[in-house]
Amino acid sequence: MTPRGLFVGLATVDMQYLVDTPPARDAKTPARDFLMATGGPATNAAVTFAHLGGQARLLTRIGRHSLTSFMTGDLARYGVDVIDLAPDSTSLPTVSSVISAPATGERTIVTHRPAHDLPIDAGTIDAALRDVDIVLVDGHHMAVAIAVATEASRRGITVVLDGGSWKAGMADLLPAVDIAICSESFRPPGTHAPEQAIADLAGRGLEAIAITAGGEAIRLREGERTIEIQIEPVEVVDSAGAGDVLHGAFCYWRAAGETTRAALARAATVATRSCQSFGTRTWMDPR
């Protein structure tokens, strides 16, 4: 059966520049390559899930503005169905400029993120969760994430957290989360190291917690046991969005019936492949 996933969170417009050296002050820097894509943690994960063969549904804010057709067209191209939380909003979405210089390993991100307080009703939650096997929340649009994750948990649907950083409202979201895959900078209040973050999340009753660290091994805790999943060393061209790819691929393999450990190992392979080309989409193109 085809895996079916719901992805709840941020949709952005990302402008990605590939440069030889980081921009200098008061200077013009030529880009070797440029890409523009609809991004954001949940969005990139949904695109990855769909690329691998799953049915991806994205619950986010897009709105009605000059960038709408680009965003919806880009997502349709990759087979992602969208439920728009604010179809009549004329406010621009979050826009990010990502400048990657692989020669030095530096990456600069400039983001304009308008504040949005989005409501959601029971009918929209029901439509979003209909016939899905797994739900991912990225912690953006937190009130929506809490409402959807809580109902998903009540229905017995696995809920996965993309924990990029601790956000306001996270303590209310975590009781509905089964699996958290977090960056090494994810810090619950009172914690100062990844090991403490793992212990904190384990104490909240999560089924599994994973901490990623770029090209370093992923630490996975299930129950009382912690293991490491090694990352294949490769020449990195661009790591932008690699964590999002990991989350989307994990959700695909987990929904397809793999164990958490096996799904995470397969997802790490996909994320590593995405780092070997520029941008968040190029790795998907046929070779």
C-alpha positions in Angstrom: 0.0 0.0 0.0 1.2 3.5 -0.8 2.4 5.4 2.3 0.2 8.5 3.1 1.6 11.3 5.1 0.4 14.7 6.5 2.9 17.4 6.9 2.0 20.4 9.1 4.1 23.5 9.2 5.9 26.2 7.3 5.9 27.0 3.6 8.4 29.6 2.4 9.8 30.9 -0.8 13.5 30.1 -0.9 16.0 31.8 -3.1 19.2 29.7 -3.1 22.6 31.0 -4.3 25.8 29.0 -4.9 28.9 31.1 -4.6 32.7 30.4 -4.7 33.4 32.6 -1.7 31.1 34.2 1.0 29.9 37.7 0.1 32.3 40.5 1.2 31.1 43.7 2.8 30.0 46.3 0.2 30.8 44.1 -2.7 28.9 42.4 -5.5 29.3 38.6 -5.5 28.5 36.6 -8.6 26.6 33.3 -8.1 27.6 30.1 -9.9 24.1 28.8 -9.7 20.6 30.0 -8.5 17.5 28.1 -7.6 14.1 29.2 -6.4 11.8 26.8 -4.6 8.9 26.5 -2.2 10.6 25.4 1.0 10.2 25.2 4.8 10.8 22.2 7.0 7.4 20.5 6.6 7.2 21.5 2.9 10.6 20.0 2.0 9.7 16.9 4.0 6.4 16.6 2.1 8.2 17.0 -1.3 10.7 14.3 -0.3 7.9 11.9 0.8 6.1 12.4 -2.5 9.3 12.0 -4.5 9.9 8.6 -2.8 6.5 7.4 -3.9 4.2 8.4 -1.1 1.0 10.5 -1.1 1.9 13.7 0.6 -0.6 16.3 2.0 0.7 19.6 3.3 -1.2 21.7 5.8 0.2 25.2 5.7 -0.3 28.9 5.0 0.0 30.0 1.4 -2.6 32.7 0.8 -3.4 34.9 -2.2 -0.6 37.2 -3.3 2.0 37.6 -6.1 3.9 34.5 -5.1 0.9 32.2 -4.8 1.0 30.7 -8.3 4.7 30.0 -8.0 4.3 28.2 -4.7 1.2 26.1 -5.7 2.7 25.3 -9.1 6.0 24.1 -7.5 4.2 21.9 -5.0 1.9 20.5 -7.7 5.0 19.6 -9.9 6.2 17.4 -7.1 2.9 15.8 -6.4 2.1 17.5 -3.0 -1.6 18.2 -2.2 -2.1 21.4 -0.2 -4.7 22.4 2.4 -4.3 26.2 2.7 -4.9 27.5 6.2 -5.3 31.1 5.0 -6.5 31.0 1.4 -7.8 34.6 1.5 -4.7 36.2 3.2 -2.9 38.8 1.0 0.2 38.9 3.2 3.4 37.7 1.7 4.8 34.3 2.9 8.1 33.8 4.6 10.9 34.5 2.1 14.5 33.3 2.6 17.7 33.9 0.8 20.2 31.1 1.2 23.9 31.7 0.2 26.0 28.5 0.1 29.8 28.5 -0.3 30.9 24.9 -0.4 34.6 25.7 -0.8 34.6 27.2 2.7 31.7 25.3 4.2 29.9 28.5 5.0 26.2 29.1 4.6 24.3 32.3 5.2 20.5 32.5 5.5 18.5 35.8 5.5 14.8 35.4 6.4 11.8 37.6 6.6 9.1 35.8 8.5 5.8 37.7 9.1 3.9 36.8 12.2 0.8 34.8 11.6 -1.8 33.6 14.1 -3.7 30.9 12.2 -7.0 29.4 13.4 -8.1 25.9 12.5 -11.5 24.2 12.9 -12.5 20.6 13.5 -13.6 20.1 9.9 -10.2 21.1 8.5 -8.5 18.8 11.0 -10.7 15.9 10.0 -10.0 16.5 6.3 -6.3 16.8 6.9 -6.1 13.6 8.8 -8.3 11.5 6.6 -6.6 8.3 5.4 -3.1 9.2 6.5 -0.6 6.8 8.1 1.8 9.3 9.6 1.9 13.0 10.6 4.9 15.3 10.8 4.8 18.6 12.6 7.7 21.1 12.4 6.6 23.4 15.3 5.7 26.3 13.1 2.0 27.5 13.2 2.2 26.0 16.7 -1.5 26.2 17.6 -2.4 24.3 14.5 0.4 21.8 15.1 -0.9 21.1 18.6 -4.5 20.7 17.5 -3.7 18.4 14.6 -1.1 16.3 16.5 -3.5 15.9 19.5 -6.3 14.6 17.3 -3.9 12.4 15.3 -2.7 10.8 18.6 -6.2 10.2 19.7 -6.8 8.4 16.4 -3.7 6.2 16.8 -1.7 7.9 14.0 2.0 8.1 14.5 3.2 11.7 15.1 6.7 12.7 14.3 8.3 16.0 15.4 10.9 17.9 13.4 12.7 19.5 16.3 14.9 22.2 14.8 14.7 24.3 17.9 12.7 24.7 21.1 9.7 27.0 20.4 7.0 28.5 22.5 4.2 26.0 22.9 6.5 22.9 22.5 5.6 21.6 25.9 2.0 21.4 24.9 2.8 19.7 21.6 5.1 17.0 22.9 2.4 14.9 24.7 1.0 14.1 21.3 4.4 13.2 19.7 5.6 9.6 19.3 8.9 10.1 17.6 11.1 13.2 17.8 14.0 13.8 15.3 15.8 16.8 16.5 18.9 18.8 15.6 21.8 19.0 18.1 20.8 22.6 18.9 17.3 21.5 20.2 17.3 22.4 23.8 14.3 21.9 26.2 14.4 24.4 29.1 17.1 23.6 31.6 19.1 21.4 29.2 22.5 22.4 27.8 23.7 19.4 25.7 22.2 16.8 23.4 22.4 14.1 26.0 20.3 16.2 28.3 17.8 16.9 25.6 17.4 13.2 24.9 16.9 12.5 28.6 14.3 15.2 28.8 12.3 14.0 25.9 12.5 10.4 27.1 11.1 11.5 30.4 8.1 12.9 28.6 7.2 9.4 27.4 8.2 9.6 23.7 8.6 6.3 21.9 11.9 7.3 20.2 14.2 10.3 20.1 16.9 10.9 17.5 19.5 13.7 17.5 21.1 14.6 14.3 24.5 16.4 14.0 25.2 17.1 10.3 27.7 14.6 9.0 28.2 13.0 12.4 26.4 9.9 13.6 22.7 10.1 14.5 22.0 9.2 18.1 18.8 7.2 18.5 17.2 6.3 21.8 14.4 3.8 22.0 13.4 2.7 25.5 16.6 2.4 27.6 18.9 1.8 24.7 20.8 4.4 22.7 22.6 3.5 19.5 24.4 5.4 16.8 23.6 5.4 13.1 26.6 6.3 11.1 26.6 8.8 8.2 28.4 8.0 5.0 31.2 10.5 4.4 30.8 12.4 1.1 31.9 15.6 -0.5 29.2 18.1 0.5 28.1 20.6 -2.2 25.2 22.0 -0.3 23.6 20.9 3.0 20.6 23.3 2.8 17.4 21.3 3.5 19.2 18.1 4.3 17.5 17.8 7.6 14.1 18.3 6.0 14.9 15.6 3.5 15.8 13.3 6.4 12.4 13.9 8.0 10.4 13.3 4.9 12.3 10.1 4.0 12.0 8.8 7.5 8.2 9.4 7.4 8.0 7.5 4.1 9.9 4.4 5.3 8.3 4.4 8.7 4.8 4.6 7.1 5.9 1.8 4.7 6.4 -0.5 7.7 10.1 -0.2 8.5 11.2 -0.1 12.1 12.2 3.3 13.5 15.9 2.3 13.3 15.7 1.0 9.8 13.7 3.9 8.5 16.2 6.4 10.1 19.1 4.6 8.5 17.5 4.6 5.0 16.5 8.3 5.5 20.1 9.2 6.4 21.2 7.7 3.1 18.7 9.9 1.2 19.7 13.0 3.1 23.4 12.3 2.4 22.6 12.0 -1.3 20.8 15.4 -1.2 24.0 17.1 0.1 26.0 16.1 -3.0 24.2 18.6 -5.3 23.1 22.2 -5.0 19.7 23.2 -3.7 16.8 21.3 -2.1 15.5 19.8 -5.4 18.4 19.0 -7.7 19.1 15.6 -6.0 15.7 14.5 -7.2 16.4 15.0 -10.9 17.1 11.9 -13.0 20.8 11.2 -13.5 
